[in-house]
Amino acid sequence: MKKWLKKISVFQLLVFLSCWTVLAQEITVSGTITLQNGEPLPGASVVVKGTSTGTIADADGNFSLNIPEGTETLVFSFIGMKTKEVPITSSSTYNVVLEEDVYALEEVVAVGYGTMKKSDLTGSVSSVEGDNLTEVPATTLAQSLQGRTAGVHILQNTGAPGATIQVRIRGTNSIQGSNDPLWVVDGFPGDPNMLNPSDIESIEVLKDASATAIYGSRGANGVVIVTTKRGQAGKTKVDYEASYSIQSLREKLDLMNAKEYATFYNIQQKNDTGEEYFSENEINNFGEGTDWQDLIFRPAPISSHSLNVSGGSKKTQFSIGGSYFDQDGIIIGSNYNRAALRANVNHDISNKFNITYNAILSKALNSSKPSSGSNRGGSLLGATVAAPPTTTPYDDEGTYRLLTTVYPFSSNAIINPVAYVNETSNNWSSNRVNANLAFTYKPIDDLSIKISGNVRNSDVRTDNYTTRLYPGSSGSASVGTNNSLTLNNDNIINYIKNINDKHEFNFTAGFTYEQSVYKSLNGSGSGFLSDVFETYNLGSAENNNPPSTSFSKWVLMSYLGRINYSYLGKYLATVTFRSDGSSRYSAGNKWGYFPSGAIAYRVSEEDFMSDLEFLSDLKVRVSYGESGSTAIGPYSTLSMLSTGNRVFGNELYTYFAPSTRYPGDLKWETTAQSDFGVDASFLDYRIRFSLDYYIKNTRDLLNSVQMPRSSGYTNTIMNVGEIQNKGLELQLDTRAIDKSVVWDIGANVSFNKNRIVNLYGGQDIPGYSYYLGVVGDYVNLLREGHPMSAFYGYETDGFDENGNYKYKDNDLSGDISIDDKTFIGDPNPDFIYGINSSIKYKNFQFKLFIQGTYGNDIYSFSLLNQTMDYGFGLNTLREVLYDHWTPDNTNAKYPRISRTTAPLMSDRFVYDGSYLRLKNVELAYNIPVKRAGLSFFNNAQIYISGQNLLTLTSYPWFDPDVNSSGGSSSINQGIDYYTYPTAKSITFGVKLGF
Amino acid sequence: MKKLLILLSILIGITACSDILEEEPKAVAIENFYNSASEIESAVLSIYSPISNNNTFGAMYIAQMEAQSDYGYGRGSYAPVSEFQGLDATNIGRVADFWSSFYRSIRNANLVIKNAPDAIDVNESTLNELIGEAKFLRALCYFHLVRNWGDIPLRNESNMLELELARTPASEIYSFIIQDLEFAENHMVESESVPGRATKWAAKTLLTEVYLQLERWQDARNKALEVINSNKYELISVDNSDDFYKIFGPDIITSKEEIFYIKYNSTQSSNLAYFIHHPGSPYFNGAGWYAHYTDSVNNKQIKDWDYNDLRKSFNLYYYDISISPTTVLFKKYIDPERVNAGRNDYPIYRYPELLLFYAEAECRMNNGPTAEAMEKLNMVHRRGYGKNPYANSNVDYDINNYNMESFIDLIFQEKMYETIWEGKRWLDLKRIGKVKETIMEAYGINVADKHLWWPIPENEFEYNDAIDPEKDQNFGY
């Protein structure tokens, strides 16, 4: 258990204190600090109790310390170990064995602008270890968090490598603004996607207002604090980890073969035109035909490597490392790879000054195959599942077949998916830097002043190219570059005041400044003489679109303060305050004020509780606070004119006009959150239990208010809406067996109920209106009293006498109109959960990780498109052929096969999206390096694991973990629209320590 | 501790100045624009944009009109339009987009008309030219709105931001249009700086059609005559059917027939050709939605169309889309070298139409065809047959064979041949009150009353409390 990172501040403090010399009569004590198994503990600390006199053990665990005469007790401690107090006797040798502290009550966790002992926390903070993050190979950190901790709902928008991940902490707060949490990387707001999960030491998720309010206007959606790996004094350690995975499509769809296809379209043609299209002879000659899924999907590898070197002396500690991650997607041509280099150096200049430098450089490349959306085969996945099995990708001359003209009834939108994967490319590359320099000055013992600066720079370039071989293309290229530069300055003062060993105050105050500038340049052209240019010769294009450039800047400055108070470690209180000034808001609304307060009571510290032997720890917590959400982009309150162009003659002329959004007078969105929590441990911490109940009310929600279209504007934004989230989170960790077999099992479950309290004038807010081939309508609706993004549509009521869907006439008007629509589903889960189990026996370890959601619905545009659109020669599921309405089969699953079947946005395509997934199963073997004579290794592990090997779900398309239109501010939730499917994989890996 | 306080106060002192939080975008805003002639001009150009979009004049508005003609049919989602029984949800959505586009252009015009007069350094005639152009475009938008929706909210420069605005009776809308056009024809430029910018002649042509709509025959005839007498326009001679691409071809920048067109090129292209072609045809480089089609045998108008009329083979080609062996598709707009979509311009007013406006007004004014009226009709007719438009020919109609009624029928027949796929037919039939009769004759379909007026979009009355969704909606919706 390498939890040293979390104790870094304590550690620094100790190192620092050890430099103080005490002018008194001294004696020398020495000894060795070891683990229970006799291994030395380099870096463990020894301190004279109640003083700052101390030292740390060397590489062999030995220490030597001068202590004042009359010293009574030495305190031995090490990160992840139980602290031990040893009374001073006449002996001068103290060999001390430290025990592993599995439950890490003394652990220090990162909180906003500082750290805290876990036992002193008054807010709701959950931690995830770095080790857990690398279990499942993942491109993004957010993916690795799925199911790991209560209250954090991770939904992957698609299964594509590098795809965006939607993160919601304690539900959805905002309609218009981002619902993403604030990511803080090594102390500053940062970009978690720079990092490979193997670069991470630990993650803390701040959930309640007492924890997040210190982040003021950006805390409302929760805060995720990411800490990268750190070094510690002692022997230099070299750790190398590598893994290789093979992914494959979880499940192919059961589509019609060529013969069935021809049979099917004869039925349709007969129904619609009166004549069959294929002759009996033709049908008999069709066999299986082409399975287009086999031409697009492939088994695909992931490889991952990381190297970390760490160590240091009393004055200087370092951690330097590099990592590389390379994932091919299961759709041909898709790939994501990233290399990250990292360095962290911490140095005491003197006993008053400390300097820390931390830098991350990251290079990522993503070749994507945009696959989702569209209808009648207009997208890659849509075409893959809709392409006629009776035909092939290439015609007789070897050029790509135009699938629009295969049959007279062929869809005019269908693309050739093979041509698409081969002849189009979408490449995104980024070079990102995140560097911090912090300078700490300690004029006196309990006071520290920390001034730090952070530079975060991101250079992104996108290159999209369609070759001349792609049907209908004469070569088209577009290039975009953008740069975003964020500068931060934090000035934080921390002062600790202890009164009579009873009252402990910890004051934090500070001023921070952050500014961010974004610039972009885009160009495109089409009509190239040769494909050899790709995107690198836009000037030679026959048609050049005018280049476009943009600029935006925002500034945020803040004052913040926090007081932690502890009385005998029993009664705890925290008060925080932050004031944020943002450039984005209207004059007069620029400043927002975000207070919070929390109290906690460690009942188990009371004398009257000491009889309860089974109870190791019991703490109750209550907090209330307000935090904000930025919600709008720069310049949203100005009546800006945007540029466009229009053809006159044969040239483009520039014009200026307002956009379709009328600018409003805007201020912050504010979330007020109350949290009630209980943390309890039993049986000497073998059972640890944490429960939180919260109520979050978000007010002044930025609400897109529709304007009558005759105004020329589409909408404006006002601060009017209100949303409430209520929820319950449970986390349970136990050591079920603690013998030669050690079995740890943990589970978390989170319930969240979301309700829209108030919208502007009670106006509904419909989601995006999707134009599917056979339906054009919205499906998500925001209405007062209902959960966010609930599905709204018609209710089917069997088939009519012609085999078309009947719908319920809910308003009893006699006909079916929009007034018959009702709520037909809810994409928000009742609860989400994760279960984690680890069994260790001798050198073997067996791990299981299960994760899932319950009670959420999926609206499947994929299935709607695939099984209802009959007039256009699209392939469909095999079951449609065998179970559709005919006069003889009126109780069928599908309607009559006719292009006149005009389904509505109905409950027919609402599916239960609940699933339970065996996310990871792993068997690891720790090679006994000493016994095997591999003494240059400290440790060596090999493992084999499987990801997504089992998924229990009733959802009949590729995968239930899907959210095609997800995004930080998307209200179009729970939709599956030809989404890139999730893969399953088998992984082999090694972990070596030198 | 004292040092600490000093440090703190320095930190706070540095940042007390809150100018840092003022936004300075590298962009212009309404409040500081419309000052110079070039700024106002760039704002005037913005009026052209919304209506030029592919969801309006860039194709969809025309596609909507063409699906409700007596000479062709919509396919797929346009098929319900060709049934003349009112609009289904998809098509209701489409016409709602037209509404939004027209009103967005109107907003952009209102901004110019409101703010331009405050400009400091612009001389009055330049200012009036630009305001005139804005008023012309505003009138054009209202003219399309009022003919399709009837009574509509009248948004002018003074009530732009009033959320609640009731429908104004059509008659008042027409008065407003005329008022705008009178200003426009008096102040706009004589000749355009670049093809595609409206001139006073465009304003006069629009005014002619407005007068026809209002049955102000003499005003219409006089206005049309002003345009004819300007001698700015002439008919282009053709020898064979492909010669019509000298007028409609994708490479044509302008022609002597152009009174007012919406322009497209290879970067900002129109979807007109997308709607009419099959990807297997040679006319659109492997693309096309063949969303519209007609039939050379089963459609009476097409069947009766004389093959000697070069416009017939120019406009139509056989293509089997598995509906009938005699299916024909349209090809007024082609772009065989298509890169994105088509480069074809959309003609809002072409000289032949103005000539037919004149012929109609002159005839109605005189309660029968005059030689002048007949000559203008014959000019268009001759050219269609590949004859010299300005010399008598053997295809000329004889005035003696026509009375007022049959001459008017002749004009609209000629106009159908001339302006097929220019989105004119439906509104023409509506203007002369012959929608039901014509469609009954062509297809045996009784046009539903609800098909005559498009519904006020849901996103208008939902957010405009002055329009009641029950009381104020058009019939049938």
Interface residues (C-beta under 8 A of the other chain):
Chain A: T273 L402 T404 T405 Y407 P408 F409 N412 P443 L447 I449 P471 G472 S474 S476 N491 I493 A509 F511 Y513 S526 G527 E542 N543 N544 N545 P546 F551 S552 K553 V555 M557 Y559 G581 S582 S583 R584 K590 P634 Y635 T637 L638 S639 M640 L641 S642 G644 N645 R646 V647 F648 G649 N650 E651 L652 Y653 T654 Y655 F656 A657 P658 T660 Y662 V705 Q706 M707 P708 R709 S710 S711 G712 Y713 T714 Q763 S769 Y771 G776 D777
Chain B: K3 L4 L7 L8 L11 I12 T15 S18 I20 L21 E22 E23 E24 P25 K26 A27 V28 A29 I30 E31 F33 E39 S42 A43 V44 L45 S46 Y48 S49 S52 A89 T90 G93 A96 W99 S100 Y103 R104 S105 I106 R107 N108 N110 L111 I152 P153 R155 M160 L161 L163 E164 L165 V194 P195 G196 R197 I253 T254 K263 Y264 N265 S266 T267 Q268 H278 P279 G280 N285 G286 A287 G288 W289 Y290 D320 I321 S322 V339 N340 P457 N459 E460 F461 E462 Y463 N464 I467
